[in-house]
Amino acid sequence: METKIYHIYVKKQCIYSNLTEDSFKKTWKELNNMVGIIKTDYDTEDLSYEELVINKEEIANSSY
């Protein structure tokens, strides 16, 4: 079973990790809105994310 997780970065620093797709969509939208509305030291260009596809079955069956 494959699943996606997301990490969100501000200026290459991870501020959210291992988000589900639903949590990512909500958080990403909120962050972009905040940066656009509130006066901060950040621009929308400072925001980035990483999408990872994880196979939970492979992880469960892997040996260490």
PyMOL Python script that loads the backbone (N, CA, C, O; Angstrom):
from pymol import cmd

cmd.read_pdbstr("""\
ATOM      1  N   MET A   1       0.832  -1.173   0.000  1.00  0.00           N
ATOM      2  CA  MET A   1       0.000   0.000   0.000  1.00  0.00           C
ATOM      3  C   MET A   1       0.887   1.249   0.000  1.00  0.00           C
ATOM      4  O   MET A   1       1.710   1.438   0.895  1.00  0.00           O
ATOM      5  N   GLU A   2       0.709   2.079  -0.994  1.00  0.00           N
ATOM      6  CA  GLU A   2       1.491   3.315  -1.086  1.00  0.00           C
ATOM      7  C   GLU A   2       0.710   4.480  -0.498  1.00  0.00           C
ATOM      8  O   GLU A   2      -0.512   4.566  -0.625  1.00  0.00           O
ATOM      9  N   THR A   3       1.435   5.352   0.133  1.00  0.00           N
ATOM     10  CA  THR A   3       0.840   6.557   0.690  1.00  0.00           C
ATOM     11  C   THR A   3       1.791   7.718   0.474  1.00  0.00           C
ATOM     12  O   THR A   3       2.997   7.516   0.334  1.00  0.00           O
ATOM     13  N   LYS A   4       1.265   8.920   0.446  1.00  0.00           N
ATOM     14  CA  LYS A   4       2.097  10.106   0.268  1.00  0.00           C
ATOM     15  C   LYS A   4       2.212  10.844   1.591  1.00  0.00           C
ATOM     16  O   LYS A   4       1.250  10.946   2.352  1.00  0.00           O
ATOM     17  N   ILE A   5       3.407  11.357   1.849  1.00  0.00           N
ATOM     18  CA  ILE A   5       3.609  12.261   2.964  1.00  0.00           C
ATOM     19  C   ILE A   5       4.315  13.507   2.436  1.00  0.00           C
ATOM     20  O   ILE A   5       4.953  13.477   1.384  1.00  0.00           O
ATOM     21  N   TYR A   6       4.190  14.581   3.170  1.00  0.00           N
ATOM     22  CA  TYR A   6       4.721  15.868   2.735  1.00  0.00           C
ATOM     23  C   TYR A   6       5.520  16.521   3.846  1.00  0.00           C
ATOM     24  O   TYR A   6       5.215  16.379   5.029  1.00  0.00           O
ATOM     25  N   HIS A   7       6.566  17.251   3.427  1.00  0.00           N
ATOM     26  CA  HIS A   7       7.352  18.100   4.319  1.00  0.00           C
ATOM     27  C   HIS A   7       7.269  19.512   3.744  1.00  0.00           C
ATOM     28  O   HIS A   7       7.391  19.702   2.534  1.00  0.00           O
ATOM     29  N   ILE A   8       7.063  20.494   4.610  1.00  0.00           N
ATOM     30  CA  ILE A   8       6.997  21.893   4.178  1.00  0.00           C
ATOM     31  C   ILE A   8       8.208  22.630   4.735  1.00  0.00           C
ATOM     32  O   ILE A   8       8.584  22.460   5.895  1.00  0.00           O
ATOM     33  N   TYR A   9       8.806  23.451   3.879  1.00  0.00           N
ATOM     34  CA  TYR A   9      10.018  24.185   4.223  1.00  0.00           C
ATOM     35  C   TYR A   9       9.811  25.695   4.058  1.00  0.00           C
ATOM     36  O   TYR A   9       9.071  26.151   3.186  1.00  0.00           O
ATOM     37  N   VAL A  10      10.489  26.446   4.922  1.00  0.00           N
ATOM     38  CA  VAL A  10      10.605  27.891   4.760  1.00  0.00           C
ATOM     39  C   VAL A  10      12.094  28.184   4.708  1.00  0.00           C
ATOM     40  O   VAL A  10      12.833  27.915   5.655  1.00  0.00           O
ATOM     41  N   LYS A  11      12.513  28.737   3.593  1.00  0.00           N
ATOM     42  CA  LYS A  11      13.943  29.012   3.378  1.00  0.00           C
ATOM     43  C   LYS A  11      14.794  27.782   3.703  1.00  0.00           C
ATOM     44  O   LYS A  11      15.795  27.877   4.413  1.00  0.00           O
ATOM     45  N   LYS A  12      14.389  26.646   3.181  1.00  0.00           N
ATOM     46  CA  LYS A  12      15.099  25.364   3.283  1.00  0.00           C
ATOM     47  C   LYS A  12      15.110  24.772   4.694  1.00  0.00           C
ATOM     48  O   LYS A  12      15.806  23.785   4.935  1.00  0.00           O
ATOM     49  N   GLN A  13      14.358  25.350   5.627  1.00  0.00           N
ATOM     50  CA  GLN A  13      14.238  24.782   6.962  1.00  0.00           C
ATOM     51  C   GLN A  13      12.876  24.120   7.083  1.00  0.00           C
ATOM     52  O   GLN A  13      11.848  24.749   6.827  1.00  0.00           O
ATOM     53  N   CYS A  14      12.870  22.855   7.471  1.00  0.00           N
ATOM     54  CA  CYS A  14      11.623  22.110   7.587  1.00  0.00           C
ATOM     55  C   CYS A  14      10.825  22.619   8.785  1.00  0.00           C
ATOM     56  O   CYS A  14      11.312  22.627   9.916  1.00  0.00           O
ATOM     57  N   ILE A  15       9.590  23.041   8.516  1.00  0.00           N
ATOM     58  CA  ILE A  15       8.734  23.516   9.599  1.00  0.00           C
ATOM     59  C   ILE A  15       7.563  22.570   9.856  1.00  0.00           C
ATOM     60  O   ILE A  15       6.969  22.609  10.933  1.00  0.00           O
ATOM     61  N   TYR A  16       7.226  21.732   8.899  1.00  0.00           N
ATOM     62  CA  TYR A  16       6.205  20.689   9.057  1.00  0.00           C
ATOM     63  C   TYR A  16       6.737  19.436   8.385  1.00  0.00           C
ATOM     64  O   TYR A  16       7.248  19.497   7.267  1.00  0.00           O
ATOM     65  N   SER A  17       6.619  18.296   9.064  1.00  0.00           N
ATOM     66  CA  SER A  17       7.086  17.050   8.454  1.00  0.00           C
ATOM     67  C   SER A  17       6.033  15.963   8.599  1.00  0.00           C
ATOM     68  O   SER A  17       5.211  15.975   9.515  1.00  0.00           O
ATOM     69  N   ASN A  18       6.085  15.034   7.673  1.00  0.00           N
ATOM     70  CA  ASN A  18       5.217  13.847   7.684  1.00  0.00           C
ATOM     71  C   ASN A  18       3.730  14.190   7.694  1.00  0.00           C
ATOM     72  O   ASN A  18       2.955  13.569   8.422  1.00  0.00           O
ATOM     73  N   LEU A  19       3.334  15.158   6.905  1.00  0.00           N
ATOM     74  CA  LEU A  19       1.929  15.529   6.808  1.00  0.00           C
ATOM     75  C   LEU A  19       1.196  14.597   5.851  1.00  0.00           C
ATOM     76  O   LEU A  19       1.741  14.195   4.823  1.00  0.00           O
ATOM     77  N   THR A  20      -0.021  14.263   6.192  1.00  0.00           N
ATOM     78  CA  THR A  20      -0.871  13.530   5.255  1.00  0.00           C
ATOM     79  C   THR A  20      -1.260  14.482   4.124  1.00  0.00           C
ATOM     80  O   THR A  20      -1.041  15.690   4.220  1.00  0.00           O
ATOM     81  N   GLU A  21      -1.823  13.948   3.079  1.00  0.00           N
ATOM     82  CA  GLU A  21      -2.191  14.791   1.938  1.00  0.00           C
ATOM     83  C   GLU A  21      -3.228  15.848   2.333  1.00  0.00           C
ATOM     84  O   GLU A  21      -3.123  17.004   1.923  1.00  0.00           O
ATOM     85  N   ASP A  22      -4.219  15.457   3.119  1.00  0.00           N
ATOM     86  CA  ASP A  22      -5.236  16.421   3.549  1.00  0.00           C
ATOM     87  C   ASP A  22      -4.640  17.516   4.427  1.00  0.00           C
ATOM     88  O   ASP A  22      -4.932  18.698   4.243  1.00  0.00           O
ATOM     89  N   SER A  23      -3.806  17.115   5.379  1.00  0.00           N
ATOM     90  CA  SER A  23      -3.155  18.100   6.257  1.00  0.00           C
ATOM     91  C   SER A  23      -2.245  19.019   5.459  1.00  0.00           C
ATOM     92  O   SER A  23      -2.190  20.223   5.709  1.00  0.00           O
ATOM     93  N   PHE A  24      -1.530  18.443   4.496  1.00  0.00           N
ATOM     94  CA  PHE A  24      -0.641  19.250   3.661  1.00  0.00           C
ATOM     95  C   PHE A  24      -1.423  20.313   2.903  1.00  0.00           C
ATOM     96  O   PHE A  24      -1.051  21.486   2.922  1.00  0.00           O
ATOM     97  N   LYS A  25      -2.498  19.918   2.240  1.00  0.00           N
ATOM     98  CA  LYS A  25      -3.280  20.868   1.441  1.00  0.00           C
ATOM     99  C   LYS A  25      -3.772  22.029   2.292  1.00  0.00           C
ATOM    100  O   LYS A  25      -3.686  23.187   1.883  1.00  0.00           O
ATOM    101  N   LYS A  26      -4.283  21.719   3.468  1.00  0.00           N
ATOM    102  CA  LYS A  26      -4.792  22.756   4.368  1.00  0.00           C
ATOM    103  C   LYS A  26      -3.657  23.661   4.850  1.00  0.00           C
ATOM    104  O   LYS A  26      -3.778  24.885   4.805  1.00  0.00           O
ATOM    105  N   THR A  27      -2.568  23.071   5.305  1.00  0.00           N
ATOM    106  CA  THR A  27      -1.435  23.829   5.840  1.00  0.00           C
ATOM    107  C   THR A  27      -0.778  24.669   4.758  1.00  0.00           C
ATOM    108  O   THR A  27      -0.438  25.827   5.000  1.00  0.00           O
ATOM    109  N   TRP A  28      -0.592  24.107   3.569  1.00  0.00           N
ATOM    110  CA  TRP A  28       0.037  24.810   2.461  1.00  0.00           C
ATOM    111  C   TRP A  28      -0.778  26.056   2.082  1.00  0.00           C
ATOM    112  O   TRP A  28      -0.226  27.135   1.868  1.00  0.00           O
ATOM    113  N   LYS A  29      -2.075  25.881   2.005  1.00  0.00           N
ATOM    114  CA  LYS A  29      -2.961  27.003   1.673  1.00  0.00           C
ATOM    115  C   LYS A  29      -2.881  28.090   2.749  1.00  0.00           C
ATOM    116  O   LYS A  29      -2.766  29.273   2.430  1.00  0.00           O
ATOM    117  N   GLU A  30      -2.943  27.695   4.007  1.00  0.00           N
ATOM    118  CA  GLU A  30      -2.874  28.651   5.108  1.00  0.00           C
ATOM    119  C   GLU A  30      -1.551  29.413   5.113  1.00  0.00           C
ATOM    120  O   GLU A  30      -1.535  30.629   5.298  1.00  0.00           O
ATOM    121  N   LEU A  31      -0.447  28.705   4.912  1.00  0.00           N
ATOM    122  CA  LEU A  31       0.862  29.359   4.900  1.00  0.00           C
ATOM    123  C   LEU A  31       0.972  30.372   3.763  1.00  0.00           C
ATOM    124  O   LEU A  31       1.452  31.488   3.962  1.00  0.00           O
ATOM    125  N   ASN A  32       0.532  29.984   2.591  1.00  0.00           N
ATOM    126  CA  ASN A  32       0.591  30.905   1.446  1.00  0.00           C
ATOM    127  C   ASN A  32      -0.281  32.131   1.685  1.00  0.00           C
ATOM    128  O   ASN A  32       0.102  33.242   1.319  1.00  0.00           O
ATOM    129  N   ASN A  33      -1.445  31.942   2.293  1.00  0.00           N
ATOM    130  CA  ASN A  33      -2.309  33.073   2.602  1.00  0.00           C
ATOM    131  C   ASN A  33      -1.674  33.989   3.644  1.00  0.00           C
ATOM    132  O   ASN A  33      -1.711  35.211   3.503  1.00  0.00           O
ATOM    133  N   MET A  34      -1.090  33.402   4.691  1.00  0.00           N
ATOM    134  CA  MET A  34      -0.459  34.205   5.740  1.00  0.00           C
ATOM    135  C   MET A  34       0.701  35.027   5.204  1.00  0.00           C
ATOM    136  O   MET A  34       0.828  36.213   5.511  1.00  0.00           O
ATOM    137  N   VAL A  35       1.540  34.397   4.408  1.00  0.00           N
ATOM    138  CA  VAL A  35       2.701  35.105   3.856  1.00  0.00           C
ATOM    139  C   VAL A  35       2.241  36.234   2.942  1.00  0.00           C
ATOM    140  O   VAL A  35       2.872  37.289   2.895  1.00  0.00           O
ATOM    141  N   GLY A  36       1.155  36.021   2.223  1.00  0.00           N
ATOM    142  CA  GLY A  36       0.645  37.045   1.324  1.00  0.00           C
ATOM    143  C   GLY A  36      -0.054  38.187   2.026  1.00  0.00           C
ATOM    144  O   GLY A  36      -0.058  39.310   1.521  1.00  0.00           O
ATOM    145  N   ILE A  37      -0.652  37.927   3.190  1.00  0.00           N
ATOM    146  CA  ILE A  37      -1.447  38.939   3.885  1.00  0.00           C
ATOM    147  C   ILE A  37      -0.666  39.638   4.994  1.00  0.00           C
ATOM    148  O   ILE A  37      -0.650  40.866   5.073  1.00  0.00           O
ATOM    149  N   ILE A  38      -0.023  38.850   5.843  1.00  0.00           N
ATOM    150  CA  ILE A  38       0.665  39.389   7.017  1.00  0.00           C
ATOM    151  C   ILE A  38       2.067  39.838   6.625  1.00  0.00           C
ATOM    152  O   ILE A  38       2.750  39.179   5.841  1.00  0.00           O
ATOM    153  N   LYS A  39       2.476  40.953   7.176  1.00  0.00           N
ATOM    154  CA  LYS A  39       3.823  41.458   6.907  1.00  0.00           C
ATOM    155  C   LYS A  39       4.826  40.590   7.666  1.00  0.00           C
ATOM    156  O   LYS A  39       4.876  40.619   8.895  1.00  0.00           O
ATOM    157  N   THR A  40       5.618  39.826   6.930  1.00  0.00           N
ATOM    158  CA  THR A  40       6.632  38.953   7.528  1.00  0.00           C
ATOM    159  C   THR A  40       7.937  39.139   6.779  1.00  0.00           C
ATOM    160  O   THR A  40       8.015  39.890   5.806  1.00  0.00           O
ATOM    161  N   ASP A  41       8.952  38.448   7.246  1.00  0.00           N
ATOM    162  CA  ASP A  41      10.247  38.463   6.574  1.00  0.00           C
ATOM    163  C   ASP A  41      10.294  37.470   5.419  1.00  0.00           C
ATOM    164  O   ASP A  41      11.333  37.310   4.779  1.00  0.00           O
ATOM    165  N   TYR A  42       9.168  36.802   5.150  1.00  0.00           N
ATOM    166  CA  TYR A  42       9.131  35.758   4.143  1.00  0.00           C
ATOM    167  C   TYR A  42       8.229  36.138   2.976  1.00  0.00           C
ATOM    168  O   TYR A  42       7.251  36.869   3.128  1.00  0.00           O
ATOM    169  N   ASP A  43       8.588  35.620   1.814  1.00  0.00           N
ATOM    170  CA  ASP A  43       7.764  35.735   0.607  1.00  0.00           C
ATOM    171  C   ASP A  43       7.283  34.340   0.239  1.00  0.00           C
ATOM    172  O   ASP A  43       7.801  33.343   0.743  1.00  0.00           O
ATOM    173  N   THR A  44       6.299  34.275  -0.635  1.00  0.00           N
ATOM    174  CA  THR A  44       5.808  32.965  -1.059  1.00  0.00           C
ATOM    175  C   THR A  44       6.914  32.151  -1.736  1.00  0.00           C
ATOM    176  O   THR A  44       6.865  30.921  -1.736  1.00  0.00           O
ATOM    177  N   GLU A  45       7.897  32.822  -2.303  1.00  0.00           N
ATOM    178  CA  GLU A  45       9.019  32.113  -2.944  1.00  0.00           C
ATOM    179  C   GLU A  45       9.888  31.386  -1.923  1.00  0.00           C
ATOM    180  O   GLU A  45      10.639  30.479  -2.282  1.00  0.00           O
ATOM    181  N   ASP A  46       9.791  31.780  -0.649  1.00  0.00           N
ATOM    182  CA  ASP A  46      10.563  31.128   0.409  1.00  0.00           C
ATOM    183  C   ASP A  46       9.933  29.808   0.851  1.00  0.00           C
ATOM    184  O   ASP A  46      10.570  29.017   1.546  1.00  0.00           O
ATOM    185  N   LEU A  47       8.687  29.573   0.450  1.00  0.00           N
ATOM    186  CA  LEU A  47       7.996  28.342   0.818  1.00  0.00           C
ATOM    187  C   LEU A  47       8.237  27.259  -0.229  1.00  0.00           C
ATOM    188  O   LEU A  47       8.201  27.519  -1.432  1.00  0.00           O
ATOM    189  N   SER A  48       8.480  26.054   0.245  1.00  0.00           N
ATOM    190  CA  SER A  48       8.619  24.918  -0.664  1.00  0.00           C
ATOM    191  C   SER A  48       8.148  23.664   0.063  1.00  0.00           C
ATOM    192  O   SER A  48       7.940  23.670   1.276  1.00  0.00           O
ATOM    193  N   TYR A  49       7.985  22.596  -0.701  1.00  0.00           N
ATOM    194  CA  TYR A  49       7.571  21.335  -0.090  1.00  0.00           C
ATOM    195  C   TYR A  49       8.186  20.171  -0.838  1.00  0.00           C
ATOM    196  O   TYR A  49       8.651  20.288  -1.971  1.00  0.00           O
ATOM    197  N   GLU A  50       8.164  19.046  -0.150  1.00  0.00           N
ATOM    198  CA  GLU A  50       8.665  17.800  -0.712  1.00  0.00           C
ATOM    199  C   GLU A  50       7.562  16.760  -0.552  1.00  0.00           C
ATOM    200  O   GLU A  50       6.984  16.609   0.525  1.00  0.00           O
ATOM    201  N   GLU A  51       7.282  16.053  -1.631  1.00  0.00           N
ATOM    202  CA  GLU A  51       6.275  14.991  -1.619  1.00  0.00           C
ATOM    203  C   GLU A  51       7.002  13.657  -1.711  1.00  0.00           C
ATOM    204  O   GLU A  51       7.813  13.439  -2.611  1.00  0.00           O
ATOM    205  N   LEU A  52       6.703  12.772  -0.772  1.00  0.00           N
ATOM    206  CA  LEU A  52       7.334  11.458  -0.759  1.00  0.00           C
ATOM    207  C   LEU A  52       6.268  10.378  -0.851  1.00  0.00           C
ATOM    208  O   LEU A  52       5.225  10.465  -0.202  1.00  0.00           O
ATOM    209  N   VAL A  53       6.535   9.361  -1.661  1.00  0.00           N
ATOM    210  CA  VAL A  53       5.636   8.214  -1.768  1.00  0.00           C
ATOM    211  C   VAL A  53       6.282   7.080  -0.984  1.00  0.00           C
ATOM    212  O   VAL A  53       7.427   6.698  -1.227  1.00  0.00           O
ATOM    213  N   ILE A  54       5.516   6.558  -0.040  1.00  0.00           N
ATOM    214  CA  ILE A  54       6.031   5.517   0.841  1.00  0.00           C
ATOM    215  C   ILE A  54       5.196   4.260   0.662  1.00  0.00           C
ATOM    216  O   ILE A  54       3.966   4.302   0.636  1.00  0.00           O
ATOM    217  N   ASN A  55       5.895   3.147   0.539  1.00  0.00           N
ATOM    218  CA  ASN A  55       5.225   1.854   0.469  1.00  0.00           C
ATOM    219  C   ASN A  55       5.281   1.241   1.865  1.00  0.00           C
ATOM    220  O   ASN A  55       6.318   0.721   2.276  1.00  0.00           O
ATOM    221  N   LYS A  56       4.164   1.302   2.595  1.00  0.00           N
ATOM    222  CA  LYS A  56       4.130   0.830   3.979  1.00  0.00           C
ATOM    223  C   LYS A  56       4.402  -0.666   4.088  1.00  0.00           C
ATOM    224  O   LYS A  56       4.978  -1.123   5.075  1.00  0.00           O
ATOM    225  N   GLU A  57       3.992  -1.426   3.083  1.00  0.00           N
ATOM    226  CA  GLU A  57       4.212  -2.874   3.110  1.00  0.00           C
ATOM    227  C   GLU A  57       5.701  -3.198   3.029  1.00  0.00           C
ATOM    228  O   GLU A  57       6.181  -4.078   3.743  1.00  0.00           O
ATOM    229  N   GLU A  58       6.431  -2.500   2.173  1.00  0.00           N
ATOM    230  CA  GLU A  58       7.870  -2.726   2.039  1.00  0.00           C
ATOM    231  C   GLU A  58       8.582  -2.376   3.335  1.00  0.00           C
ATOM    232  O   GLU A  58       9.490  -3.092   3.757  1.00  0.00           O
ATOM    233  N   ILE A  59       8.180  -1.287   3.966  1.00  0.00           N
ATOM    234  CA  ILE A  59       8.822  -0.881   5.226  1.00  0.00           C
ATOM    235  C   ILE A  59       8.561  -1.932   6.302  1.00  0.00           C
ATOM    236  O   ILE A  59       9.472  -2.298   7.045  1.00  0.00           O
ATOM    237  N   ALA A  60       7.333  -2.414   6.388  1.00  0.00           N
ATOM    238  CA  ALA A  60       6.976  -3.411   7.397  1.00  0.00           C
ATOM    239  C   ALA A  60       7.729  -4.719   7.201  1.00  0.00           C
ATOM    240  O   ALA A  60       8.040  -5.409   8.171  1.00  0.00           O
ATOM    241  N   ASN A  61       8.026  -5.066   5.938  1.00  0.00           N
ATOM    242  CA  ASN A  61       8.690  -6.339   5.637  1.00  0.00           C
ATOM    243  C   ASN A  61      10.192  -6.227   5.490  1.00  0.00           C
ATOM    244  O   ASN A  61      10.857  -7.220   5.195  1.00  0.00           O
ATOM    245  N   SER A  62      10.737  -5.046   5.687  1.00  0.00           N
ATOM    246  CA  SER A  62      12.191  -4.889   5.514  1.00  0.00           C
ATOM    247  C   SER A  62      12.924  -5.406   6.738  1.00  0.00           C
ATOM    248  O   SER A  62      12.393  -5.408   7.848  1.00  0.00           O
ATOM    249  N   SER A  63      14.150  -5.843   6.515  1.00  0.00           N
ATOM    250  CA  SER A  63      14.975  -6.308   7.632  1.00  0.00           C
ATOM    251  C   SER A  63      16.038  -5.261   7.913  1.00  0.00           C
ATOM    252  O   SER A  63      16.444  -4.515   7.021  1.00  0.00           O
ATOM    253  N   TYR A  64      16.472  -5.214   9.130  1.00  0.00           N
ATOM    254  CA  TYR A  64      17.453  -4.200   9.547  1.00  0.00           C
ATOM    255  C   TYR A  64      18.791  -4.804   9.736  1.00  0.00           C
ATOM    256  O   TYR A  64      19.741  -4.103  10.086  1.00  0.00           O
TER     257      TYR A  64
END
""", "prot")
cmd.dss("prot")
cmd.show_as("cartoon", "prot")
cmd.util.cbc("prot")
cmd.orient("prot")
